[in-house]
Amino acid sequence: MKQVKKRNGSIVDFDETKITHAMKNAFDASCVAISADKLREMTAAVVQDIEKTFPEQTPSVEHIQDSVELAIMREGFHKTAKAYIVYRHLHTEIREERKQEAFQKAEERTLTIRTRSGKIETFDEKKVRATLLRFVAGYEAAVAIDAIVEQLKYELYENMTVDDIARALVMVVRSMIERDPAYSKVAARLLLHKIYREVLGSGYDAAKLKEEHSRAFVRNVRQAVKEKLLDERMLDFDLGALARKMNLENDHLFEYMGLEILSSRYCMEDPKTKKLFETPQMFWMRIAMGTALLEKKE
């Protein structure tokens, strides 16, 4: 298990020491002694359980906490398990109270957010609606924009970044997929926009998407080779010519879940910034190039 999904929808590196730390806190809170060896053994059991339950998916924080709870009970530490359950419940109540406060501020137009430049602004519902209108195009009859915006307000918090708001918007639309398949398409469009911003730059020109892709593909392949993330023979290809062969319309064939899995598990990312190096079509082209490395040029 390499990654975990936070409550705001972001994917971060998995750190099993956090599981050990959480269990140690629960044992301390319940005044129950436990050895370091036993904690390591229980942590290993939790990791094994999660990997078995989610062989192809990225588990959420809640999934991991559920497994921790079960691991403590299986070992017979019922007093500690109760303390851990109470701890989770209290923090859930705190999060709900904060959501209600943020919702009220959003309604009163007093909630502040941070732009990408670091500037503090007041949350503007109209901007969210304008974004949704753009990505809902063609599915207006099936997608309820009002419901999405109302739910989004419950996911906001003071000084939230615009990137986190965009991520929360994707998660809200995703949560409504069971209502109508159209929500999956809209969620995929929103996620694709997020991917493009990471790979091409936040100010990418949608009207010149082909050119933007070509520049980013050539730049990122060269950078990946320089950092020894890709074989140096990848530079033997005519990167510009291959970039121009990519059919970007194919990115819109994805449903949300397919795009989420591809981007979070298979697309390359910058090891330092953790931002994606490639869009879906760049990913497929990179795979094709790698497959063709040993082919004769003719």
MOMODA-V660333 format. One record per helix or strand of 3 or more residues. SS is the DSSP state (@ for helix, = for strand). FROM is the first residue (numbers start at 1). LEN is the number of residues. If there is no record, write none. Layout:
SS_FROM_LEN ; SS_FROM_LEN
This chain:
=_3_3 ; =_11_3 ; @_17_13 ; @_36_18 ; @_61_14 ; @_78_31 ; =_112_3 ; =_120_3 ; @_125_12 ; @_145_9 ; @_162_13 ; @_177_3 ; @_182_19 ; @_206_21 ; @_232_5 ; @_239_7 ; @_248_6 ; @_256_11 ; @_280_12
